[in-house]
């Protein structure tokens, strides 16, 4: 591969991750304002996933496993998520993989707990919240804290 091909191969996954961040930012804004995640958000995250690192087979396996695990947990616990939330989880699972999904979901829940603590809010069991408003900052923490620092350490 020539030098320009190597540069493209290195920067395309990063550009896809920036696009994912922009889509999540838009989703966070609209979720905070209207309590809905526009369909374009998971579609953009999913489309960008075709350009992130990892094989297509690996992405499809991760997505399949997520769907099965989510369905089992949902059935066993009777916990229900909104349709936009599920589409967003699925798009993130496909685009970023299982490890990233778990990290982002854990950070999302931590951010929700911290925000509730700061606001002095106690959530009722089953109470809904605008998920994407917490997924977006969780993604930013993950992106800058893990992906960028790993790239710097690797010398890219």
Residue pairs with C-beta under 8 A, 6 or more apart in sequence:
1 9
10 156
12 51
13 51
13 52
13 53
14 151
15 51
16 48
16 49
16 50
16 51
16 52
16 95
17 48
17 52
17 143
17 147
19 44
19 48
20 44
20 45
20 48
20 49
20 52
20 95
20 96
20 139
21 136
21 139
21 140
21 143
22 44
23 40
23 41
23 44
23 45
23 48
24 41
24 45
24 132
24 135
24 136
24 139
25 136
26 38
26 40
26 41
27 37
27 38
27 41
27 88
27 132
27 135
27 136
28 130
28 132
28 133
28 135
28 136
28 137
30 36
30 37
30 38
30 41
30 132
31 37
31 84
31 130
31 131
31 132
31 133
32 130
32 133
35 128
35 130
36 84
37 82
37 84
37 85
37 87
37 88
37 131
37 132
38 84
39 84
39 87
41 84
41 88
41 91
41 132
42 84
42 87
42 88
42 90
42 91
43 91
45 88
45 91
45 92
45 95
46 90
46 91
46 94
46 95
48 95
49 59
49 91
49 94
49 95
49 96
50 56
52 95
52 96
54 97
58 97
59 94
59 95
59 97
60 94
62 93
62 94
62 97
62 98
62 101
63 90
63 93
63 94
65 98
66 89
66 90
66 93
66 98
66 101
67 90
70 86
70 89
73 79
74 80
74 81
79 126
80 126
81 89
81 131
82 128
82 131
84 131
84 132
85 131
85 132
88 131
88 132
88 135
89 101
89 105
92 100
92 101
92 104
92 135
93 101
96 104
100 142
103 142
103 146
104 135
104 138
104 139
104 142
105 138
107 137
107 138
107 141
107 142
108 131
108 134
108 135
108 138
109 134
110 138
111 134
111 137
111 138
112 129
112 134
115 121
115 134
116 122
116 123
123 129
